[in-house]
Amino acid sequence: MTDAPHLDPATADRIAAGDEWNLFSALGRHPVGEKWALRAFVPGAEMVVAHDAATGAKLAELSPGPRDGFFAAAFADRPPRSLFRATRGETTWEVADPYQFDPVLGPQDEHYIAEGSHMRLWQRLGAHPIVHEGVEGVSFAVWAPSAKRVSVVGDFNDWDGRRHVLRPRGATGVWEIFAPGVGEGARYKYEIKGVDGRLGPLKADPVGFGSEHPPANCSIVRDLKGHGWRDGEWMTSRWKRHRTDAPISIYEVHLPSWRRAPGGRPLSYHELAEQLVPYAKDMGFTHIETLPVSEYPFDGSWGYQPVGMYAPTIRHGTPGEFRDFVDACHGAGLGLIIDWVPAHFPSDPHGLARFDGQPLYEHADPREGWHPDWSTHIYNYGRREVGNYLIANALYWMKEHHVDGLRVDAVASMLYRDYSRKEGEWIPNRWGGRENLEAVDFLKRMNTAVYGDDDSVMTIAEESTAWPGVSKPVDAGGLGFGYKWNMGWMHDTLDYMRREPVHRRYHHHQLTFGLLYAFSENFVLPLSHDEVVHGKGSILGRMPGDDWQAFANLRAYYAFMWAHPGKKLLFMGSEFGQRSEWSHAGELDWRALDDPLHEGARKLVRDLNRLYRDTPALHQRDARGDGFQWIEADAADTSVYVFARFGDGDAAPVVAAFNFTPIERPNTRIGVPAAGRWVERLNSDAAVYGGGGIGNLGGVESEPVGWHGRSDSIEVTLPPLSGVFFELAR
């Protein structure tokens, strides 16, 4: 060993000032002439001793360099990988040097990242506990193409951005480093110096898998490997459950406010598995849909302004515990859908906004990149790396967490450049139109990637306009979604139901109009969280009349919804007729179930789900016009509606009849599609549901009396404000 070849003072000054980006060329092990230099930067140290990282044997005491904190030693041969023991006064600590390791990312990763086609992006970016070159640590990688320097900071380096400076990887814009000695649970952020030389706010990891409890917002290192999934049977058979001929009834849930634990805290993922899952199963739902579970800073956004797109919110537990919740859903025969938000992101300083000092994930021009309704940034869908980031995120939830579907939020806001904007506040597309061509292409690529990777999952669009082919395949000119929310049906039917029965005759078409387009898409009928907030009141609160009439209206409305073509979605609390508007800060009013009217509504929804699920005619042709026939669509004066539903093969047909007035209608004759006994399968006026108990004694025999253009008919009693299902006995 000879005198140490120290760094030149200018380089040391740049490192000490945080102005040097290429520390891999300065620190660590480097050949210098015929010798090797071992250099370290340990701020605050008075003495540094190098030890063999494998054996612990002392290698050398490093001599102080030209500036405080810099040390070096010279070796005749390449020294083994070293661990530094630093001393100041009587304090000693260990420093694991990151600059002695080769890159983790390979050329193939760089190629796919650069072209925006890395469909397993989360396996390379983010923070991954690994063993690299025989050493345990964490691999950090982040995309920041305009950065002048990127560092990872955390408790492991005293939040000092000079200590773990990432290396850039060619033209990809990706920076990466392996940090030996760092492990799962470590807090971290990225310190980024922009091209202008200014430090931006510390940034959470865009591909981080964990976060601190809000309002704290550091990323947390989480290991995604090694979960013992128990849902193999579900995963191999779920394709049957998502077909358009399958019964799909979705219970939409805001996890923090479904039910609270003692003391008012949200339930954990494990507690939700123990309480929510059996409740949804008993209620007969086929799926649970959660409002967004991606990490978000502000409780009042309900998750719709996410910052951690790859992190299940810590409000309920760790990623592993979230997976346990998914496993519990599957074990109970329930699918799990999550709301997914690729339309926009918030401006919180630790988030994606101006991530590397420049507009990166967002458009620079606010006419394209700022959402006036929500004061959020809009993704730049035309940038290939941004599209890759989002598409890989969609795949991530399904591959890593076995999520069964994505309900894509605010699709309409993505499709139109002038969405919620005045003239002059938006930029036309290259053809001069209002369509956002880049977003359209993104949605097509996303759906193609998701279904191409696993066609047993499903994507659902919240899309409120008449955009054609939302749920048509991409190769047939559509956007490629599996399903679309039927927002028109929801608006029309709720508007009808809020009216006093005496006025409904003038709005009769609001319950028939939806059948003009009911089979143009694969529809889900949604009564979602959006209908019970912002002063709209609850679904029950929309119903006119005294308590008896309000609940009768509610029951009749739910019967109409479950009889109508289309899959079903109901927001939590609506199943038992919660009176108050939903509040994210509390929990559902479970005490209401002590009231027989509320408990009756809950029992009705449970039985509607079971009837829907067990009756092929009510679900097999949900998306086919040959599964529906009007029998009586024009009885506006009596507000009576009657239609038939049909299944495949020898499935028994169902006739559903509705009376939306508070007047009992005995001796009502209905033409039926076939002769025989028509069994009364469900009556929303049954006493067990809180109704008056008026019915048809279990069923009626048809008569060869022509009615409604059919050769056979039945004579029935329609209770006031009711829906009644009749099925042909086989």
matplotlib code that plots the C-alpha trace (Angstrom):
import matplotlib.pyplot as plt

x = [0.0, 1.2, 0.1, -3.6, -4.6, -7.2, -9.8, -8.9, -10.2, -12.6, -14.4, -14.4, -15.9, -18.7, -19.5, -19.6, -21.8, -24.2, -23.4, -21.7, -23.9, -21.3, -20.1, -19.6, -16.6, -15.1, -15.9, -15.5, -12.8, -10.9, -7.7, -5.2, -2.1, -0.9, -2.6, -6.1, -7.7, -10.4, -12.3, -15.1, -17.1, -18.3, -19.5, -18.8, -16.1, -12.7, -11.3, -12.5, -11.2, -12.0, -12.9, -13.5, -17.3, -17.3, -14.9, -14.8, -11.0, -9.4, -8.0, -6.7, -7.2, -8.1, -6.2, -8.1, -8.5, -8.4, -11.7, -13.6, -15.4, -13.2, -10.9, -8.9, -6.4, -4.2, -3.8, -1.4, -4.3, -8.1, -9.3, -12.2, -15.6, -15.3, -17.4, -16.3, -16.2, -16.2, -15.3, -15.9, -14.8, -16.2, -18.9, -18.5, -20.8, -20.7, -21.1, -22.0, -20.6, -23.0, -20.3, -18.6, -21.5, -22.3, -25.7, -28.8, -30.6, -29.5, -29.5, -32.8, -34.5, -33.0, -34.3, -37.9, -38.0, -36.7, -39.3, -42.1, -42.9, -41.7, -44.9, -43.3, -41.9, -42.5, -40.1, -37.3, -38.3, -39.1, -37.3, -36.6, -35.0, -32.5, -29.2, -26.9, -23.4, -23.8, -24.8, -28.3, -29.7, -32.2, -32.1, -33.6, -34.5, -36.5, -37.3, -36.2, -34.8, -34.5, -32.6, -29.1, -28.7, -30.9, -30.2, -32.2, -32.4, -33.7, -32.9, -30.2, -28.1, -29.4, -31.4, -28.2, -28.6, -24.8, -24.5, -26.5, -26.3, -27.9, -26.2, -27.9, -28.6, -27.9, -30.7, -33.5, -33.8, -33.6, -31.3, -30.5, -28.4, -27.9, -27.9, -26.2, -27.5, -30.9, -33.9, -37.6, -39.4, -36.9, -38.3, -37.0, -37.6, -35.8, -33.9, -33.7, -31.7, -33.3, -31.5, -31.5, -29.4, -32.2, -33.3, -37.0, -39.1, -38.3, -40.4, -42.1, -41.3, -43.7, -43.3, -43.1, -44.9, -45.5, -46.0, -46.1, -49.5, -50.8, -50.2, -46.6, -45.7, -42.3, -42.1, -41.5, -39.5, -41.8, -40.9, -43.5, -41.9, -43.0, -46.8, -48.4, -51.5, -54.3, -56.6, -55.5, -59.0, -60.5, -57.8, -58.2, -62.0, -62.7, -63.0, -66.5, -67.5, -66.7, -68.4, -71.4, -73.6, -72.5, -74.3, -72.3, -73.6, -71.1, -71.0, -69.2, -67.3, -65.3, -63.1, -62.4, -66.0, -67.8, -67.4, -65.0, -63.1, -63.5, -62.0, -63.0, -60.0, -60.6, -60.7, -57.5, -57.3, -57.5, -60.5, -62.2, -61.5, -63.2, -66.2, -66.8, -66.1, -68.7, -71.2, -70.9, -71.1, -74.2, -75.8, -75.4, -73.0, -70.6, -67.9, -66.7, -65.5, -63.4, -62.9, -59.3, -56.8, -53.7, -52.1, -53.5, -52.6, -56.1, -58.9, -61.5, -60.5, -61.8, -58.7, -59.5, -56.4, -53.7, -50.0, -48.8, -50.2, -48.3, -48.9, -52.0, -53.0, -51.4, -54.6, -55.6, -52.2, -49.3, -49.2, -49.0, -52.1, -53.9, -53.1, -54.6, -57.8, -57.9, -57.2, -60.2, -62.5, -61.5, -61.9, -65.5, -66.2, -66.1, -64.2, -62.4, -62.5, -60.6, -61.3, -58.3, -57.5, -55.4, -57.2, -55.4, -53.1, -52.8, -50.3, -49.0, -45.3, -44.1, -46.0, -45.6, -46.0, -42.8, -41.2, -37.7, -38.0, -39.9, -43.3, -42.8, -45.9, -48.1, -48.5, -46.6, -49.5, -52.3, -54.8, -53.9, -52.3, -54.6, -58.0, -60.2, -62.9, -60.5, -57.4, -55.3, -52.7, -53.6, -51.2, -49.4, -50.7, -48.8, -45.4, -44.5, -42.9, -46.0, -48.3, -45.9, -46.1, -49.9, -50.4, -47.8, -49.6, -52.9, -51.0, -49.3, -52.5, -53.7, -50.3, -49.0, -52.2, -54.6, -57.1, -59.9, -60.9, -60.3, -63.1, -61.5, -62.5, -63.5, -63.0, -65.1, -62.7, -59.9, -61.7, -62.4, -59.9, -62.7, -64.1, -65.4, -63.5, -64.7, -63.9, -60.2, -59.3, -58.4, -56.2, -57.8, -56.3, -54.2, -57.3, -58.9, -61.3, -62.2, -61.3, -58.1, -56.5, -53.6, -55.9, -58.0, -54.9, -53.7, -57.0, -56.9, -53.3, -54.2, -57.1, -55.2, -52.3, -54.6, -56.8, -53.8, -52.0, -55.0, -58.4, -60.0, -60.0, -62.2, -62.1, -65.1, -65.3, -67.0, -68.0, -71.0, -71.2, -72.3, -68.8, -69.3, -67.9, -66.5, -67.0, -66.3, -63.0, -60.1, -59.8, -63.5, -62.9, -63.8, -61.9, -61.7, -63.3, -65.2, -68.1, -69.4, -71.3, -74.8, -75.0, -78.0, -80.1, -79.1, -80.0, -83.3, -84.5, -83.5, -85.2, -88.4, -88.3, -88.0, -91.3, -94.6, -96.5, -99.3, -96.8, -95.0, -97.5, -95.9, -92.4, -93.3, -90.6, -87.8, -88.1, -88.5, -85.9, -82.9, -84.1, -83.5, -79.7, -79.5, -77.6, -75.3, -72.7, -72.0, -73.6, -73.3, -76.3, -74.6, -76.1, -72.7, -71.1, -71.5, -75.3, -75.2, -72.8, -72.6, -76.1, -77.9, -78.9, -79.2, -81.1, -83.8, -83.9, -84.8, -88.0, -91.3, -93.9, -94.0, -91.8, -94.0, -94.2, -90.5, -89.4, -92.0, -90.6, -87.1, -87.9, -89.8, -86.9, -84.3, -86.6, -86.7, -83.0, -82.3, -84.9, -83.5, -80.8, -77.3, -75.0, -75.6, -73.7, -74.9, -72.9, -72.6, -75.5, -77.9, -78.7, -80.5, -81.8, -79.4, -81.2, -78.3, -76.0, -72.7, -69.8, -66.3, -65.3, -67.7, -69.2, -72.5, -75.5, -75.6, -78.0, -80.7, -81.0, -82.9, -85.8, -87.8, -88.1, -84.3, -83.8, -86.5, -84.7, -81.5, -83.3, -84.8, -81.4, -80.0, -82.9, -82.7, -79.0, -79.8, -82.7, -80.5, -77.6, -79.7, -82.0, -80.4, -83.1, -82.1, -78.4, -77.4, -78.5, -77.8, -76.0, -78.2, -81.4, -82.9, -83.0, -85.6, -89.2, -91.5, -95.0, -96.4, -94.5, -97.2, -99.4, -98.5, -101.9, -101.3, -97.5, -97.3, -94.4, -94.2, -91.4, -90.0, -86.5, -85.0, -82.0, -80.3, -81.5, -84.3, -83.9, -87.3, -88.4, -89.2, -91.9, -91.3, -94.2, -94.0, -96.6, -95.2, -98.3, -99.5, -102.7, -103.2, -104.0, -105.9, -107.1, -104.3, -104.0, -100.6, -99.7, -97.0, -94.6, -95.7, -98.6, -98.2, -97.9, -96.1, -94.5, -94.2, -90.4, -90.1, -92.5, -91.1, -94.3, -93.8, -94.2, -90.6, -89.4, -91.6, -94.3, -98.1, -98.0, -100.2, -99.4, -100.5, -100.5, -97.2, -98.2, -100.9, -101.9, -102.0, -105.2, -105.6, -106.8, -105.0, -103.4, -100.6, -100.3, -99.7, -102.0, -101.8, -102.1, -102.2, -104.3, -102.4, -102.5, -99.9, -99.4, -98.9, -95.4, -94.1, -92.1, -93.1, -91.1, -92.9, -91.0, -92.5, -92.4, -90.5]
y = [0.0, 3.5, 7.0, 7.5, 9.1, 11.6, 13.3, 16.6, 19.5, 20.8, 17.4, 17.2, 20.6, 19.7, 16.6, 18.4, 21.1, 18.5, 19.6, 16.4, 13.8, 11.2, 10.0, 6.5, 7.9, 9.5, 7.3, 3.6, 1.5, 2.8, 1.9, 4.7, 4.0, 0.6, 0.8, 1.0, 3.8, 3.3, 6.5, 7.4, 10.5, 10.3, 13.7, 14.3, 11.5, 12.2, 8.7, 6.0, 2.4, 0.0, -3.6, -6.5, -6.6, -10.4, -11.3, -8.2, -8.2, -4.8, -3.6, -0.1, 3.1, 5.7, 9.0, 12.3, 14.0, 17.6, 18.5, 17.4, 14.1, 12.8, 9.8, 7.5, 4.6, 3.1, -0.6, -2.5, -4.7, -4.3, -4.3, -6.5, -4.8, -2.7, -1.7, 1.6, 2.1, 5.9, 7.6, 11.0, 11.5, 8.5, 7.8, 5.1, 4.0, 1.8, 3.0, 0.7, 2.2, 2.1, 3.1, -0.3, -2.0, -2.5, -1.4, -3.5, -2.5, -4.2, -3.2, -4.9, -3.0, 0.2, -0.6, -1.3, 1.7, 4.0, 2.9, 3.0, -0.7, -2.2, -3.9, -5.0, -1.6, -2.0, -4.8, -2.5, 1.0, 1.6, 0.2, -3.5, -5.5, -7.8, -9.6, -7.9, -9.3, -11.3, -8.4, -7.6, -4.1, -2.2, -1.3, 2.2, 3.4, 6.4, 8.2, 11.8, 12.7, 16.5, 16.1, 17.3, 15.1, 12.5, 11.2, 8.8, 10.1, 8.5, 7.6, 5.4, 8.4, 11.1, 12.6, 13.8, 14.1, 13.9, 10.3, 8.1, 9.8, 7.7, 6.9, 7.9, 5.1, 6.3, 8.1, 6.4, 9.2, 6.6, 6.9, 3.9, 2.8, -0.2, 0.7, -2.0, -2.5, -0.8, -3.1, -3.4, -0.7, 2.0, 5.5, 7.3, 10.0, 11.4, 14.6, 16.0, 18.9, 20.3, 21.3, 24.9, 23.7, 24.2, 21.6, 20.8, 19.5, 16.0, 13.5, 10.3, 7.4, 7.2, 3.5, 3.1, 0.1, 1.7, 5.0, 6.5, 7.2, 10.5, 13.4, 12.0, 11.1, 9.3, 6.3, 3.0, 0.1, -2.9, -6.4, -7.8, -11.2, -14.4, -14.0, -17.3, -17.0, -19.5, -18.5, -20.8, -22.3, -18.8, -17.5, -20.4, -20.1, -16.4, -16.0, -17.5, -14.8, -11.8, -12.8, -10.8, -13.8, -14.1, -12.6, -9.6, -7.6, -5.2, -3.8, -0.5, 0.4, 3.2, 1.1, 3.8, 4.6, 1.3, 0.5, 1.9, 0.1, 1.1, 4.5, 5.6, 4.3, 2.7, -1.1, -2.9, -5.1, -8.1, -6.7, -6.0, -9.5, -10.7, -8.3, -6.9, -10.0, -12.3, -9.4, -9.0, -12.7, -13.1, -10.2, -12.2, -9.8, -11.3, -8.5, -5.9, -2.6, -0.3, 3.3, 3.9, 2.1, 3.7, 5.9, 9.4, 12.3, 13.9, 11.9, 14.2, 13.1, 9.6, 8.3, 10.0, 12.2, 9.5, 10.1, 6.5, 4.7, 1.5, 1.6, 0.2, 2.8, 2.3, 3.5, -0.2, -1.9, -3.1, -4.5, -8.0, -7.4, -6.0, -9.2, -11.1, -9.1, -10.0, -13.7, -13.5, -12.1, -14.9, -17.5, -16.3, -16.5, -12.7, -10.8, -7.5, -4.5, -1.3, 2.2, 3.3, 6.9, 7.6, 10.8, 13.2, 13.6, 16.2, 19.0, 18.0, 18.9, 15.4, 14.0, 13.8, 17.5, 18.9, 15.8, 16.5, 20.3, 20.3, 19.2, 15.4, 13.4, 16.4, 18.8, 22.0, 24.1, 24.4, 24.3, 20.6, 19.8, 21.4, 20.2, 23.1, 21.0, 19.3, 21.6, 18.7, 17.9, 15.9, 13.2, 13.7, 10.6, 11.3, 10.8, 7.2, 6.8, 8.3, 5.9, 3.0, 4.1, 4.0, 0.8, -1.0, 0.2, -1.4, -4.6, -4.3, -4.4, -7.5, -9.4, -8.5, -8.2, -10.5, -7.7, -8.9, -5.7, -2.0, 0.5, 3.4, 6.8, 9.9, 8.5, 11.3, 13.9, 12.0, 11.7, 15.4, 18.2, 20.7, 18.8, 21.4, 24.2, 27.4, 28.5, 29.5, 27.4, 24.3, 23.3, 21.4, 18.2, 18.0, 17.8, 20.8, 18.6, 18.3, 14.6, 13.9, 11.5, 10.7, 9.7, 7.6, 5.8, 5.4, 3.8, 1.4, 0.4, 0.0, -2.3, -4.3, -4.8, -5.8, -8.2, -9.5, -10.3, -12.0, -12.1, -13.4, -9.9, -6.9, -3.2, -0.9, 2.6, 5.4, 7.3, 9.6, 10.7, 9.0, 8.1, 5.1, 1.6, 2.1, -1.6, -2.8, -4.5, -2.4, -4.3, -3.5, 0.2, 0.4, 1.5, -2.0, -1.9, -4.9, -2.8, 0.7, 2.4, 3.4, 6.9, 7.8, 5.0, 6.2, 9.9, 9.1, 6.6, 8.6, 11.6, 9.6, 8.1, 11.4, 12.6, 12.2, 9.3, 11.5, 13.2, 10.1, 9.6, 12.7, 11.2, 7.6, 7.5, 8.0, 4.3, 3.1, 5.3, 3.3, 0.3, 2.1, 1.9, -0.8, -3.2, -0.8, -1.4, -3.9, -1.9, -1.8, 0.0, 2.1, 3.7, 4.8, 7.0, 10.0, 9.8, 10.1, 13.1, 16.9, 17.7, 15.0, 13.2, 9.4, 7.1, 6.7, 10.5, 10.9, 8.8, 10.8, 10.3, 9.3, 6.6, 3.7, 5.2, 6.1, 2.6, 1.1, 3.3, 2.3, -1.4, -1.1, 0.9, -1.8, -4.5, -2.6, -2.2, -5.9, -6.9, -4.5, -5.7, -4.8, -5.7, -4.1, -1.8, -0.4, 1.8, 0.8, 1.9, 2.1, -1.6, -0.8, 2.6, 4.8, 8.1, 10.5, 11.5, 9.5, 11.1, 9.8, 10.9, 8.5, 5.1, 3.8, 4.0, 0.4, 1.1, 1.8, -2.0, -2.1, -0.6, -3.2, -1.0, -0.7, -4.3, -5.2, -3.2, -5.1, -8.4, -7.4, -6.5, -9.8, -11.7, -9.8, -10.7, -14.4, -14.3, -12.5, -14.9, -18.1, -17.2, -17.5, -15.3, -12.4, -12.4, -14.6, -12.1, -8.9, -7.5, -9.0, -7.6, -11.0, -11.3, -8.6, -8.0, -5.2, -6.5, -3.2, 0.0, 2.5, 2.4, 6.0, 6.7, 3.8, 4.0, 0.2, -1.4, -5.1, -6.8, -10.3, -11.6, -14.6, -16.8, -19.4, -22.8, -24.1, -21.4, -20.4, -16.9, -14.3, -11.7, -8.6, -6.2, -2.8, -0.5, 2.9, 4.4, 3.9, 2.3, -1.5, -2.9, -6.2, -8.2, -6.8, -9.0, -9.5, -11.3, -13.9, -15.6, -19.1, -21.1, -22.7, -21.9, -18.6, -18.8, -15.6, -15.6, -12.2, -9.5, -6.2, -5.7, -8.9, -8.4, -9.7, -6.7, -4.2, -4.2, -4.8, -8.4, -8.1, -10.8, -13.7, -16.7, -18.0, -17.9, -18.0, -20.3, -18.8, -18.7, -19.0, -15.3, -13.1, -10.0, -7.7, -9.4, -12.8, -15.9, -16.6, -14.3, -14.2, -12.2, -10.9, -8.4, -5.6, -4.2, -0.5, 0.8, -2.6, -4.9, -8.5, -11.3, -14.3, -17.3, -20.0, -23.3, -26.0]
z = [0.0, -0.9, -0.4, -1.3, -4.6, -3.3, -5.4, -6.8, -4.7, -7.4, -7.6, -3.8, -3.6, -6.1, -4.2, -0.8, -2.3, -3.8, -7.4, -8.6, -10.3, -11.3, -7.9, -9.3, -11.3, -8.1, -5.1, -4.5, -6.1, -9.2, -11.0, -10.8, -12.9, -11.8, -8.4, -7.0, -5.1, -2.5, -1.8, 0.6, 1.4, 5.0, 6.2, 9.9, 10.2, 11.7, 10.9, 8.5, 8.5, 5.6, 6.5, 4.2, 3.7, 3.5, 6.3, 8.5, 8.4, 8.6, 5.2, 5.8, 7.6, 5.0, 5.1, 5.2, 1.8, 0.6, 2.2, 5.3, 5.0, 2.2, 2.7, 0.5, 0.5, -2.2, -2.9, -5.1, -6.2, -6.5, -2.9, -1.9, -1.4, 1.7, 4.7, 6.3, 10.1, 10.8, 14.0, 15.4, 19.0, 20.8, 18.3, 15.8, 13.0, 9.9, 6.3, 3.5, 0.3, -2.6, -5.1, -5.2, -7.0, -10.6, -12.0, -11.4, -14.5, -17.7, -21.4, -22.2, -19.4, -20.8, -24.2, -23.2, -20.8, -23.5, -26.0, -23.4, -23.7, -20.4, -19.2, -16.0, -15.2, -11.5, -11.3, -12.3, -11.1, -7.4, -4.4, -4.3, -1.4, -3.3, -3.0, -5.4, -6.0, -2.8, -0.6, 0.8, 0.2, -1.8, -5.5, -6.2, -9.6, -10.8, -14.1, -14.0, -17.5, -16.9, -13.6, -13.1, -10.0, -8.3, -4.8, -2.6, 1.0, 4.2, 7.7, 6.4, 5.3, 7.6, 4.7, 3.1, -0.6, -1.1, 0.2, -2.3, -5.6, -8.4, -11.7, -14.9, -17.4, -20.9, -22.7, -20.8, -18.2, -15.5, -12.5, -10.3, -7.3, -5.1, -1.4, 0.6, 4.1, 3.5, 4.2, 4.1, 6.1, 5.4, 4.8, 1.8, -0.8, -3.8, -3.7, -7.3, -8.6, -11.7, -14.9, -13.5, -10.6, -8.0, -5.6, -5.8, -2.9, -1.8, -3.9, -3.0, -5.3, -8.3, -8.3, -4.5, -3.0, 0.4, 2.2, 5.6, 7.3, 6.1, 6.6, 6.6, 3.1, 2.8, 0.7, 2.5, 1.2, 0.8, -0.4, -2.8, -3.0, -1.3, -0.7, -0.2, -2.4, -1.7, -4.5, -7.3, -7.9, -8.1, -10.5, -12.9, -13.0, -12.8, -16.5, -16.2, -13.7, -15.9, -19.1, -20.3, -19.7, -16.0, -13.1, -11.9, -8.9, -7.3, -3.8, -4.0, -0.8, 0.6, 2.9, 5.6, 6.2, 5.7, 9.4, 12.0, 14.7, 18.4, 18.8, 15.3, 13.4, 9.9, 9.8, 8.8, 5.7, 8.0, 9.8, 6.5, 5.5, 8.7, 8.5, 5.0, 3.0, 4.8, 4.8, 1.0, 0.5, 2.7, 0.8, -2.4, -4.2, -6.7, -6.4, -4.1, -5.7, -3.6, -4.1, -5.0, -2.8, -4.3, -1.7, -1.5, 0.8, 1.5, 3.1, 1.6, -2.0, -1.1, -3.0, -6.3, -6.0, -5.7, -5.3, -4.8, -7.8, -6.9, -3.1, -1.4, 1.1, 4.5, 6.1, 6.4, 6.4, 4.4, 0.8, 2.2, 4.3, 1.3, -0.5, 2.4, 1.9, -1.8, -0.9, 1.6, -1.1, -3.5, -0.8, -0.3, -4.0, -4.4, -7.0, -6.1, -8.4, -7.6, -8.8, -10.9, -11.6, -14.7, -15.5, -13.3, -10.2, -7.4, -7.1, -3.7, -3.6, -2.8, -5.8, -9.6, -10.3, -11.9, -10.7, -12.0, -12.0, -15.3, -16.4, -16.8, -16.1, -16.9, -19.9, -19.6, -21.0, -18.5, -21.4, -21.7, -18.3, -15.7, -14.7, -13.7, -11.9, -9.5, -9.5, -10.6, -13.3, -16.4, -17.5, -20.8, -22.6, -25.7, -23.9, -24.3, -20.8, -19.1, -21.0, -20.0, -16.4, -16.3, -18.3, -16.3, -13.2, -14.4, -14.9, -11.6, -9.6, -11.4, -11.5, -8.0, -6.1, -8.0, -8.4, -10.7, -12.4, -12.8, -12.8, -14.7, -13.2, -15.2, -18.7, -20.2, -18.9, -20.7, -24.0, -24.6, -24.7, -23.9, -21.0, -18.5, -20.3, -21.9, -25.4, -25.6, -22.5, -24.5, -27.5, -30.4, -31.6, -34.7, -36.9, -35.1, -33.1, -29.4, -29.1, -27.1, -29.6, -27.3, -24.5, -26.9, -28.0, -24.4, -23.4, -26.3, -25.5, -21.8, -22.5, -25.1, -22.7, -19.8, -21.7, -23.7, -20.4, -18.8, -20.5, -17.3, -15.7, -16.6, -17.1, -16.6, -17.8, -16.0, -19.1, -19.2, -22.9, -26.1, -27.2, -29.5, -28.8, -25.3, -24.5, -28.1, -28.8, -30.1, -33.3, -33.9, -33.5, -29.8, -26.8, -25.5, -22.1, -20.9, -19.5, -19.3, -16.5, -17.8, -16.5, -18.6, -17.0, -13.6, -14.2, -15.9, -13.4, -10.3, -11.8, -12.3, -8.8, -7.1, -8.5, -6.7, -8.1, -9.3, -11.7, -12.9, -15.8, -17.4, -17.2, -18.2, -20.9, -18.4, -17.4, -21.0, -22.8, -21.6, -23.5, -26.8, -26.2, -23.5, -25.8, -27.6, -24.9, -22.2, -19.4, -15.6, -13.9, -11.2, -8.1, -6.9, -4.3, -6.6, -6.1, -2.3, -1.8, -2.5, -1.2, -3.3, -0.1, 0.1, -2.4, 0.1, 0.6, -3.1, -2.6, -2.1, 0.5, 4.1, 5.5, 4.3, 0.7, 0.6, 1.5, -0.9, -3.7, -2.8, -2.9, -6.2, -7.7, -6.7, -8.1, -11.4, -11.4, -10.8, -13.4, -16.0, -18.5, -17.3, -14.5, -11.1, -8.8, -5.4, -3.1, 0.6, 2.9, 0.0, 0.5, 3.8, 2.9, 4.9, 5.5, 5.7, 2.9, 2.9, 4.8, 4.3, 7.9, 9.7, 9.2, 7.9, 10.2, 11.1, 13.9, 11.3, 10.9, 14.2, 12.2, 10.3, 7.3, 6.9, 7.7, 5.1, 2.4, 3.2, 3.0, -0.4, -1.9, -0.6, -2.2, -5.4, -5.6, -5.1, -7.6, -10.2, -9.6, -9.6, -12.6, -16.0, -17.7, -15.5, -16.4, -19.4, -22.0, -20.1, -23.2, -25.9, -27.3, -27.7, -23.9, -23.4, -24.6, -23.6, -22.7, -21.4, -22.0, -22.6, -19.5, -18.5, -16.8, -14.3, -14.2, -14.9, -16.7, -17.7, -19.5, -20.1, -19.7, -21.5, -21.0, -23.2, -24.1, -21.9, -19.3, -17.9, -18.9, -16.3, -16.4, -14.2, -13.5, -11.8, -10.3, -9.5, -7.9, -4.3, -5.6, -5.5, -9.0, -8.7, -11.7, -13.9, -17.0, -18.5, -21.8, -21.2, -23.6, -22.8, -21.3, -17.9, -14.2, -13.4, -10.0, -8.0, -7.3, -5.6, -4.5, -3.2, -1.1, 0.9, 4.6, 5.3, 3.4, 5.3, 2.7, 3.0, 2.1, -1.0, -3.5, -5.7, -3.3, -4.8, -8.5, -11.1, -14.0, -17.5, -19.5, -23.3, -23.4, -25.9, -24.3, -25.2, -28.6, -27.0, -27.1, -23.3, -20.3, -16.5, -14.2, -11.2, -8.4, -8.5, -5.0, -4.6, -5.3, -6.1, -8.4, -8.8, -10.6, -12.2, -13.6, -15.8, -13.9, -15.8]

ax = plt.figure().add_subplot(projection="3d")
ax.plot(x, y, z, "-o")
ax.set_aspect("equal")
plt.show()
